[in-house]
Amino acid sequence: MRFAKWEDYELIDVSSGQRLERWGNQVLVRPDPQIIWDTPKTDPRWTKFSAIYHRSSTGGGSWEYIKKLPESWQINYKNLKFNVKTMNFKHTGVFPEQAVNWDLFKNIIKESKRKIKVLNLFAYTGGATLACASAGAEVCHVDASKGMVSWARENAMISGLSNAPIRWIVDDCEKFVLREIRRGHKYDAIIMDPPSYGRGPNGEIWKLEDKLSNFLILCNEILSKNPLFLAINSYSTGISPSVMSCMLSIYIKSKYGGVVECDEIGIPVSEKNIVIPSGNTSLIKI
């Protein structure tokens, strides 16, 4: 299992379905259904956190603020900066486990020693976009949420990447790829972090198990003649990393060659000698 080394983020402890986390100088408690063990909560921050997210029995949930939090605050990962804030559905705008992939993408781009065009689909608040841009790539950032794209642009600004060659696109990812096929546009690398289930800006329904195979076929058509890599991140329990790797072999490796890798990504727990699995990544390096 791969994981990144943060300074501004820390998974302090986990117990009884909860995660005790430090985001910069703020401590939050969030639910995690994978934490099925009940261990003593000895760290004093279990009683001194700033906010806790409570799940609702009818779905969703809400934050309870024990201490006053700023509307947003910044955390750093190496040369990148991110605005963090408490959102609906327990999120903060950053998935810290993904930092290990940001490092991977940066290294592949730098090692290529050529100009790379990257398409980042379902790009959220821009972690992978900023990582690739900081490595010298030209990036097209696509997400269906206008708010998330605006947030990503803010992250680019505070990371000193305002003038980097990044296109910011608010669109349904599948429709965007179809238009790029018609336009004849090509990319050397494609990153996608599709949701298990979601809706586009006009109510388009996305269900990963139904859509991913055909979507990969479409993405195959916009890869350049000499592509660098294609990566799929997933939090869905319905598709294993091995299944994603099989699809990369069928649709991409059969055409371009390359090496397919799949792995879990996770977050180490400071109070315990364990790593919490937090998603899967399958990647083909061509």
Secondary structure, DSSP 8 states (H G I E B T S, - for coil): -B----SSEEEEEEETTEEEEEETTEEEEEE-TT--------SGGGGS-SEEEEE-TTS-EEEEESS---S-EEEEETTEEEEE---GGG--S--GGGHHHHHHHHHHHHHHTS--EEEEES-TT-HHHHHHHHTT-EEEEEES-HHHHHHHHHHHHHTT-TTSSEEEEES-HHHHHHHHHHHT--BSEEEE---SEEE-TT--EEEHHHHHHHHHHHHHTTB-SS--EEEEEE--SSS-HHHHHHHHIIIIIHHH--EEEEEEEEEEBTTSS-EEEEEEEEEEE-
